[in-house]
Structures are given as C-alpha cells and as structure tokens.
Amino acid sequence: MNPLLDIRNLVTDFPTKGWRRPPFRALKGVNLDVNPGETVGLEGESGSGKTTIGRAVLGLAPGSGGEIIIDGTNIGQLSRARRRLMSRDVQVVFQDPYTSLNPVLTIEDILCEPLIVQGIAKAQARRRILGLLDRVQLPTDAGARLPREFSGGQRQRVAMPWNRS
C-alpha cells in the first residue's frame, strides 16, 4: 500500500535579518508516512517544528529540500494552478477552529460558501451540508446556529474538510 502522505528528508529554512546571517533551519531531515485510513498526531515541545511540517504540506512554508508526496504526486513539482486544485483535497482542522469560523454567519452559511464558490447550487449545497452535519452527529438544527453556540469539539467537527463526501 502506498502512503497517502510521504515526506522524505524535508528541510525548511527561514531567512534571518541581516545579510550576513545564515537562514534559520526549522526542519532538518523529516521523514513521515501517513497511510490511507490512518490518523497521525505530531507531538513535541513548542518550537519543535510541528506547525512548520503542516504548513510545508499545505505549501505555506518554504521547502528548502526533500520531498512531499501526496497521493503519489510530488507537490514540489506542481504548478501554482495544480497546487490550487490540490488544495481541495488537503485541508487543515484547527485545534481551536473558533477563530477560523466567521462569528456572525450561521454554520450552514459558513459551510455552504466554499461549495457555492465551486459552482454547486445553493439548494444542493445546503442539502449536502445538512447531511454532513448529521454524519458527524451534530444536532438537526446545527446549521442554523452560530459558532459560539458549539463546544470546542463540535466546532472541530464543523471545521472538518467536507470535500471528500
């Protein structure tokens, strides 16, 4: 079985201030495999590179070396347009997603927006969202609620990537 995510010898450097100072090496030689159906947690001290690994996988942190292969595709070799298409399949679930959810919109409006942007009709998007909320065991009225009306765990379920269903 091929890994869904295959990170090989990942190196990430960040520039430092001053023209004579060498870059700061945030990651050096990171290797990680995540197989289909597998859940992996990264743990470590503050500043150990957990977030940088995630940002590198999303293409938000510079890769100075190594490879990141997602579902058989080396993302370092993709054009910007192909990376954008891939971003539909690779998404983040925030530890506390409250800050990523617009506090004045209902959950239904928040979740329907990206589907509508992708060209899905509003009525179809609404049906899909209500079905997905049911799948993650949220109450039937969850779509009509505001983010502040949910617990942290419920907000994480709201913020889960929805595009694979």
Number of C-alpha atoms within 10 A of each C-alpha: 5 11 17 16 19 20 21 16 14 19 20 22 17 15 11 11 9 8 8 7 9 12 14 11 12 15 20 15 12 15 14 14 17 15 14 12 8 9 7 10 5 9 9 8 7 8 9 12 18 16 13 18 23 15 15 18 23 17 16 11 16 14 21 14 16 17 21 26 19 19 14 12 15 14 20 15 12 12 9 10 8 11 16 12 10 16 12 14 12 13 16 13 14 13 11 13 19 18 9 12 19 14 14 12 14 18 23 21 19 20 24 23 14 15 19 15 10 9 9 14 12 15 11 12 20 20 12 17 22 19 14 16 21 14 10 12 12 17 11 11 12 20 21 12 16 18 25 14 11 15 11 15 12 16 23 16 19 27 22 15 15 18 11 6 7
